[in-house]
Amino acid sequence: MIKIDRYFPSSKRCSNCSYVVEKLPLNIREWDCQSCDIHHDRDINAAINILAAGLLVLAPVTHWGNPRDCPGLSVERL
């Protein structure tokens, strides 16, 4: 099992370009990235980011590189 920091901005981080939205209230279910203009469903985007964070622990050769180099990401194997 892999544990991801509860404050990792999985909903607010664009799964396409890694841009992080400053505020994203819970009532906002869809949003457009200000950086790359991709449209996100909040839950699907969060799922993609959580999967990527978990895979990063298993295989650090992803687009984020070393987990310690990704701001706001704290992961550990349990």
For each residue, the residues with C-beta under 8 A, 3 or more apart:
1: 77 78
2: 53 54 57 58 75 76 77 78
3: 75 76 77 78
4: 8 10 50 53 54 73 74 75
5: 8 72 73 74 75
6:
7: 72
8: 4 5 13 49 50 53 72 73 74
9: 12 13 20 21 72
10: 4 13 45 46 47 49 50 53
11: 24 42 43 45 46 49
12: 9 20 21 22 24
13: 8 9 10 18 19 20 21 45 49 72
14: 17 18 19 20 21 33 35 36 38 40 45
15: 40 45 48 49 52
16: 33 36 38
17: 14 33 35 36 38
18: 13 14 64
19: 13 14 33 34 35 36
20: 9 12 13 14 72
21: 9 12 13 14 24 31 33 34
22: 12
23:
24: 11 12 21 28 31 42
25: 28
26:
27:
28: 24 25 31 42
29: 41 42 43
30: 39 40 41 42
31: 21 24 28 39 40 42
32: 37 38 39 40
33: 14 16 17 19 21 36 37 38 39 40
34: 19 21 37
35: 14 17 19
36: 14 16 17 19 33
37: 32 33 34
38: 14 16 17 32 33
39: 30 31 32 33
40: 14 15 30 31 32 33 44 45
41: 29 30 44 45
42: 11 24 28 29 30 31 45 46
43: 11 29 46 47
44: 40 41 47 48
45: 10 11 13 14 15 40 41 42 48 49
46: 10 11 42 43 49 50
47: 10 43 44 50 51
48: 15 44 45 51 52
49: 8 10 11 13 15 45 46 52 53
50: 4 8 10 46 47 53 54
51: 47 48 54 55
52: 15 48 49 55 56 62 64
53: 2 4 8 10 49 50 56 57 67 70 73 75
54: 2 4 50 51 57 58 75
55: 51 52 58 59 62
56: 52 53 59 60 62 64 67 70 73 75
57: 2 53 54 60 67 75 76 77
58: 2 54 55
59: 55 56 62
60: 56 57 65 66 67
61: 65
62: 52 55 56 59 65
63:
64: 18 52 56 67 69 70 73
65: 60 61 62 69 70
66: 60 69 70
67: 53 56 57 60 64 70 73 75
68:
69: 64 65 66
70: 53 56 64 65 66 67 73
71:
72: 5 7 8 9 13 20
73: 4 5 8 53 56 64 67 70
74: 4 5 8
75: 2 3 4 5 53 54 56 57 67
76: 2 3 57
77: 1 2 3 57
78: 1 2 3
